Amino acid sequence: MNEDTPRTDGGTERADGEPSEDVALDPWGSASVGDYADLFAEFGIEAFDDVADDVVDPHYLMRRGVIFGHREYDAVAEAMANGEPFAALSGFMPTGDPHIGHKLVFDELIWHQRRGGDVFGLIADLEAHSARGMSWDEIDEHARSYLLSLLALGFDPEEGELYRQSDNRAVQDLGFELGSKANFSEFEAIYGFDGETNISHMQSVVTQTADILYPQLVDEPKPTVIPVGPDQDPHVRLTRDLATRMRYFKVTEAFASFELDDEERTLVRAAYDALAGGDDGAAGDEADDSDVRCEDAAAWLADYEPPEVDAEAVDLEEAKTSALDKLRAGGKEPLRPRVRFLDRNATDEAFEALIEAIAGEKRVFEGHVDAFEMTREAAESLAREVEIDHDGFGFRQPSSIYHRFMTGLTGGKMSSSIPASHISLLDDPEDGYDKVRSATTGGRDTAEKQRELGGEADECPVYELYAYLLAGDDDGLATEVYSECVNGERLCGGCKEQAAELMREFLSEHQEKRAEAEELLEDLDIDLDSDRRGTGGEH
């Protein structure tokens, strides 16, 4: 990652590093986040900087910090770097015209497609009808517009797939199966659903989880990334959970015959490594793995002080107590590490096939199998292979990347209900020019103060336009605008004029390409004249 590239990190964290307030992520509510650092603490979203160096030739949205977070994107980056199969998918709820905020996701899908991914773009029409009360005629009109912009920006329909939720039977069938692993209390906790929530709205959520996993039905399960705004993270979290629940087998590292949770396993691993290496003379360098007994590990762990890592310290202390209980109950049983296959949803035939497929020493128990000569990675691969061979899905947990929300041109959040705050991809180029010329800036009260103090580019909607859209892949332009602003060399009037002209050019070119894409869209197997009937209005 080039440290000289200007970034859009304003508001990512407080000085004390603590979350500023509770964050609620609502897929159908206000698209804004007060403090992106809160998402790391509250929901376990990881900083994209942690994986950025693994991405070959990253997209400019990654370089500039617009893409700020991820879940397990390292799996996708690794597949991309090694020329292995991977996929990307995102959906668009057709409730209005596509705007420059949607372009972020369009660009992310196209970038992954050009790097060899199987890429899917879907129209979330069932969600639009059930959650937003859109009529089918309105949905048809907006769906067409979203698809035209995606094609105009460079999506290749011959190398990817575009579809409507309502027309994809495979997605609907998968949603039915996933629904068997979800329940209302879960929807209540994640989405705030209650007794007034209509059933179709809940059904649309399950359909979205099926959308997210749909790429893994095509050819084979593979690393799959979902590029979204952070407000869509509830769907990603639920889908990751459901993908796991659908699996036939759970594969874990194990010790002895009893079960350990993740924290307990960390502590027992520390005890085993210390004793097997002869750190206290109990086993010695020549010992094999059967020499370390549970009671030996209990004696070592009793004197061990878990590292104090912020809030995790309490959890580790509690885990130490429970791990000691299990080790002491194990007595002289060898601690001997192994890989354990736990039966989650397997058929009898699949379980028997797994036992037969495990090479080397193994022990079979009711409900699980222990393998002593396999790596965890090889065990995961075998479990997925057996599952697929016996009519299971073998899903991988989907990955995700998260981009920042664009600030509205009038300040505050960008809202489709406030035309001046956003620019539609269908806006007349002259209207786009005028909106940028009228936009709020991060400039000072006077030109003199601007020259003396410099502008506040990190708080400026116009600089965001350069960073998110207008500079494109030209980091030099983005750097120039940022540097000249904060150093007082650039005044807001000239900056807005340049941005307005670039916006006019972009909209003019984009709409020409939309017109060219009309014929391409007509040739695709997508029904944009729905004959569905339904009520309009909010449900």
N, C-alpha and C positions, 0 to 999 in steps of 0.2 A: 504494500500500500504506500503510495506516494504521500509523504507527510506535507509536501508543499501544496497539494491539491486543497482548495478551500472546501470547508465542510459546513453542513447545516446542522450543527450540534446544539444550537441554542435551546436551553431548557431541558437538557438531558439529565441533569442531576443537581441536587442541592449541594451546598458547600460541605455540609456535614455527612453527605453520602446516604442520608436516611430518606425513605419515602416521605413525600410531603403530605399525602393524604391517601385514603382508600381510593382505588380506581375500579370503576365498574365498566366492563366491556360489553356493550349492547350492540349486536349486529344490526338491529333495526332502529337504533336511536341516533343520538348526536355523534357525528364522526369527529371527535376531537379528544386529545389526551393532554392533560395539563403538564405532566412530567413523565417523560419516557422511561426514566430510570425506575420509576415505580413498577413498570411492567416486569422488569427483571426480578424485583423483590417479591411482588405479589403473585405473579403467574409463572415464574420460571422461564420466561423468554430469555434467551442468551444473547449477549452482545455480538453483533455481526463482526466486529473487529477481531473477535477470537478465531474466526474461521476465514477471514478475508485473505490471508496470505496463501491459503490453499486453493484459491480460485484463480484459474489461468485467464489472463486478460479480462479482468472484471468489468462489468458494465459501469458506466459513469455514475449511475445512481448508487452503486456500491462504493465507488471511489470517493464520492462526495458525502457519504454518511446519510444519504436520503434513505437507503436501506439500512436500518439500524439494528435489527434483531433477527433472530432465527430460532428454529427448533431443528436440531440434527441435520443442518444443511451440509455438514462435513461429508455425509454419506453421498449426497448428490455431487458435491465438488470432487470427491474421489472418483466417482464413476465417470464424470465428465473428463477429468484429467487422464483417465486410463482408457478412454474410448469404450466404456462399458454402457449397457443400456440404462437409461434413466428417463424420467418423464416430468412434465410440468403441467399443471392444470389450474385454471381459475375461472370463476363464473361472474356473470354480470346480471344484476336484477334490472329488468327493463322498465323502470318507473319514470324515466325522463330522458332527455337528450344526453349522449355521452359528452363529458367535459374533460378539461385538461387534467383533472385528478385521475380519471379513468385511464388516461394515456399512460400513466406510470405502469399500470398492470399490463396494458397492451404491449408496451415496450419490453417488460420483463418476460412475458411469454415468448415474444418474437426472438429475444436474445437467446433464450434457452433452446428454442427450435433451431436457430442457426448454429448452435454448438452441438447438434446431433441428438437432441432430446425428442421423445415422442410427446407432442404438445397438444393439449385439449383446451378448447374454449367453449363454454356452455352458456346458454341463456337460461337463467333461473326463473322461468315463467311460472312454475307452480308456486314458488315463494312469493313472487310479485302478486299473484292472485290471492293467495291465502293470507299473507302477512300485511300487504299494503292495499288490498281490495281493488287492484287494477282490473279493468274490464279486459276481455280477450282481444278486442279490437285495439285498445291502447297498447297492450303488450305486443301485438303483432307489429305495430308501427315502430315502437321503440326497439324491438329485437332486430328489425331490419337495419336500423340506424347504427346500433352497436356493431353488428357484423360488418357493415360497410366500412366503418372506421378501422376496425381490426385488420381487414383485408387491405385497406388503403395504406396502412402503416407498414405492411410487409409480411403479414401472416400468410404462410403457404398452405392452402387447404389440401394440396396433394400430399404434403408431408405431415399433416396434422389432422385433427378431427374437430369439427364444429357441430354442436347439437343443441336441441331444446330438451329440457328435463321431461316435458310432457310427452315427447316422442321417443324417448330412449327406454325401451322395455327392459334392457339389461340393467339399467340404473334402477328402475322401479322394482324389479325382482330382487336386486341386491339390497335395496332399502328395506324390503319386507324381511329379509333374513337378518339384517342388522338390527331391525326393530325388536327382534326377539331377545336381544342382549341389552336393551335399554328399558328404562322405566320412568314413570311420571315424576317420582321424587327427584330423580336425577335432572330432569328438565326443569323442575321447580328450582333446584339449587343453582343450575348453570344459567338459566335464562329468565328466572323469575316468573315462570308460567304459573297460573292459578286456575281456579274453577271457571273463570271467564274466558280462558284461552280456547279458541276453537280447535277442533281436532285436526282440521286441514293444516293449520299453522304448525302443529306438532309433527304432522306427517311430512311437511316440507323440510323440517330439520333433519329427519331421518333420510330423506331423499338427498339432502346436501352431503351427509356423511357418505352416502353411496357414490355421489359425484366424485368426492375426494379420493375414494378408493377405486373408482372405475378404471383409471389407467392400468392398474395392476391386474385387471381382467383381460387386458389385451396382451397377448403373447405370454407374459410371465410376470410374477411379482418383481418389482424393481424399485430402486430409490425414486421417490416422487416428491417434488416440491410444489407447494401451494403459495404463490405470491399474493399477498393480501395486505390490507391495512390492519392495524392491531385490533380494531373493533370486531374483526372476524375470527379472532383467536378462540373464542368459545367453541366454534364449529371444529377447529383443528384439534383442540384438546379432547373433545368428545369422540372425534373420529379415531384419534390415536388410541384411546381407551377401547373403543369397539373393535378396532383391528386386532388388538391383543386378545380380547375376549373370544373372538372368533377362531383363534388358533387352536389346532388339535393338541399341541404340546407346549409346555413352558420349559425352557432350558435354563438351568441355573448352575453356578458353581456350588458344590456341596461338600460337606465334611461329615464323616460318620454317617449314622443312619437317620439322624433327626433333621428337622427343617430349621433354617435360620432366615431371619429377614436381612435386608441389605446392611443395616448398621451392625447387626450381630456378626454377619459374615465378614465384614471388614476387620473386626476385632479378632475373630477366630483365625483369619488368615494371617494376621500379625503374629499371633501366638505360634501357629504352625511354622511360619517362616523362621522365627527366632529359634525354635526348638529343633527343627530339621537341620538347621545350619549349625547346631551345636553351640549357640551363643552362651548358654549357661552350663554346658557340659552334660546336659541330660541325655542327649541322643548321640552327639558326636558326628564328625564329618563322614564316617563310613556308614552311618545309619541309613536304612531304607525307610520308605514312607510309612511302613507298618509299625515302626518303633515308637512313633509319637502317639501317646494314648490321651484320651479325653481328660483323664485326671491330671496328667502332666500339663496340658494346656490350661486347665483350670487354675493350677498352682501358679503358672506364669502370669496369667491374666489378672489374678487377684492383686498382684503387685504393679500392674501396668496402669499408667495414668493416661487416659485418652487425651489427645490434643484438644486444647480449648479453642474452638473455631466459632466464635460468635454464638449464634443461637443454636448451632449444632452441638455445642458442648453438653447441654442438658440431655439431648437425645442420645449421645454416645455414652453418657454415664448411665442412663437407664438401660441402654443396650448391653452395657457391661454386666449389669446385674442379671438380666435375663439370660445372657450367654453363659455366665458362670453357672446358673442353675442347670442349664442343659448339659454343659460339659461335665459337671459333677454327677449328674444322673447317668451319663454315659460310662462312667467308671473306667475300666481298662479297655474299652472298645477302641480300636485304632482310629485316629482322627482322619487318616488317609484321604486326601483330596480326590474328588472325582467330579465328573459332569453328570448332572441329574436331569432326566427327561420326566416331567410330570404330565400325567394324562389330564388334559382339560376337557376336550370335547371329542376325543378320538373315538372312532368306531372300534369294535373288537378286532376287526380285520386290520385296521391301521395300526393298532397297538401291537398286534402279533407281528406285523410286517416290520415295525420299528425294531422290535427285539431281534428279529432275524437279521436286520441290516447292520446292527451295531457290531463292529469288528473288535476283536481282542477281548480282554477280561471284562465281564459285566455281571451284575447281580439284578435279578428281577424281583420286584416287590409288587404288592397289590397297589396299583395306581401310579407306580413310577419305576424307572429303570436307571441304575447307576452304571456309568461307563468309566473305566479307569485308564483307558489309553487313547482318549480323544481330546482335542482342544475344544474350547468353547465355540470357536468359529466353525469348526468342522461339525460339531453337534448341531448348531443352528441350521447349517446347510442341510444336514441329513433330515432333521425334523421337518423342514419345509418340503424337501423332496418327497418324503413319505406321505405327508399330508396332501400334496397336490396329486400324487399318484392314486390317492384314495378319495378323490372328489372333494377335497377341502380347498380353501382359497389360498392359504399360505401367505397372508398379507404381511407386508412390512409396515411399520408405523410410518405414516406420511411425514415428510419434512415441511417446513414453511419458512418463508422470509417475510419481513414486515417493513413497510415503508412509512415514512412520516406523512402526516396529513399536510396538505398545502394550506397556508394561511389565506383567508379571504382577501380579495383585493381592497376591500373596505376596512380591513382589520378584523380581528376575531376569526371565527371559523368560516370556512367556505360553505355556503348554503345554496342549494338549488332554488330555494324559495326567495332568495335575494339575488336577482339577476346581475346586479353590479358587483357582487362578491366573487363571481366565477365567470369563466369563459367557456362557453359550449363549443364543441368541435364543429357545430353547425352555425355558429355566429357569423354574420356578415363580417368579412375582414376589416371593414371600416369600423364596425361596432367594437370589434376586438381591439383595434387601435385606440379608440376612444376610451374604453374601459381601462386600459393600461395607463393612458395619459392621466386618467382621473384617480388612479390608485393611491392608497396610503403608502407612505415610505417610512424608512427608518432614519430619515434625515433630521438635522437640527432645525431650530426655529428660524434661523437666518443663514444666509450664505456665509457671513463672517464666522459664525459659530461652526458651521460645517467645515470650513477651511481650517479652523483652529483645533477643533475636537475630533473631526472625522465623523462619518456617519455610522449608524448601528446596523451594519449589513445583516447581522444574525437575527435582527428583529424586523427585517424589511421584506414585505411581500413581493416587491419588485425584484430584489436580489434572488428570492426563491424562484421567480420565473426563469431567471438565467440558469440557476443551478439545476432546477428540475426539468427544464424544457428547452429554453431558447439557446443555451450554449451547446446543446447536443453533446457530442463526444469531444468537443473542443475545450479541454481543461484550461488552455491558455486564456480563452475569453472569460471563463468563470473566474479564474485567478485575477485577471486584470480588473474586472468589475469590482471584485471584493477588495483587492488591495487599494485601488484608487479611492473607493468609498471610505474605508476605515482610515486612510491617511489624509483625507480631506482634499484630495485632488479631483474628485468627481462630485458634481452637484446634481441634485435630484432631477432637475428639469431636463438636463441633457441625458441623464441615465434613463429616465422614463421615455424620452423620445426615441432613443436607440431601441429599448425593449418593445415599445409600441410598434415600431417599424418591423422588427423581427417577428412580432406576433402577427401582424398583418400578412407578412410573407408566408409564415407557417400556415395560417388558416386558408389563404388563397391556394397554396400548393396542396394542402390536405384535401380541400374540397374538390379540386381537380382530380385527385387520385380516387376520391370517393366515387366520382362520376364514372371513372374508368372501371371501378370495381363492380359497378352495377351488373354488367354482363357476366362477370365471374360468379357473383352471388346467385344469379339466375340459374347457373349451371350446377350449383351445389344441391345435394339431396336434403334440403331443409325446407319444411313447409312453413311459409311465413304468412299464410292465409288460414288461420286456425278456424275450424268449424265448431269449436267448443262453445258451449253455452254456460253462462254463470252470472251471478249477481255482481254488480259493481259496488263501490263504496266501501268504507272501513268495516271490518268484521269485529 
